[in-house]
């Protein structure tokens, strides 16, 4: 891990970006206090694969919903219950 002050980073940005490309981590400091970190970019391939899979037509066909029940006539059911009492 390399530490670099803001002024030096501004003057030698390309050199520090090359370090990051090679896998190095660079911490940017302001008056010796860390304020930022530059790390190599990594695309989250797993997340992309999962997202694509969840939206694929074959996956959506696998989803099954419970069958719809017949609509209940609530007033008739209430009358029937009261009559039984």
For each residue, the residues with C-beta under 8 A, 3 or more apart:
1: 24 25 26 27
2: 16 19 24 25 26 27
3: 26 27 29 34
4: 8 9 12 16 26 27 28 29
5: 8 9 28 29 30
6: 9 10 28 29 30 35
7: 10 11
8: 4 5 11 12
9: 4 5 6 12 13 16 26 28
10: 6 7 13
11: 7 8
12: 4 8 9 15 16
13: 9 10 16 17
14: 17 18
15: 12 18 19
16: 2 4 9 12 13 19 20 26 38
17: 13 14 20 21 38
18: 14 15 21 22
19: 2 15 16 22 24 26
20: 16 17 23 24 25 26 38 39 40
21: 17 18 40
22: 18 19
23: 20 40
24: 1 2 19 20
25: 1 2 20 37 38 39
26: 1 2 3 4 9 16 19 20 37 38
27: 1 2 3 4 34 36 37 38
28: 4 5 6 9 34 35 36 37 38
29: 3 4 5 6 32 33 34 35
30: 5 6 33 35
31:
32: 29
33: 29 30
34: 3 27 28 29 37
35: 6 28 29 30
36: 27 28
37: 25 26 27 28 34
38: 16 17 20 25 26 27 28
39: 20 25
40: 20 21 23
41:
42:
43: 48
44: 47 48
45: 48 49
46: 49 50
47: 44 50 51
48: 43 44 45 51 52
49: 45 46 52 53
50: 46 47 53 54
51: 47 48 54 55
52: 48 49 55 56
53: 49 50 56 59
54: 50 51 59
55: 51 52 59 60
56: 52 53 59 60
57: 60 61
58: 61 62
59: 53 54 55 56 62 63
60: 55 56 57 63
61: 57 58
62: 58 59
63: 59 60
64:
65:
66:
67:
68:
69: 72
70:
71:
72: 69 77
73: 76 77
74: 77 78
75: 78 79
76: 73 79 80
77: 72 73 74 80 81
78: 74 75 81 82
79: 75 76 82 83
80: 76 77 83 84
81: 77 78 84 85
82: 78 79 85
83: 79 80
84: 80 81
85: 81 82
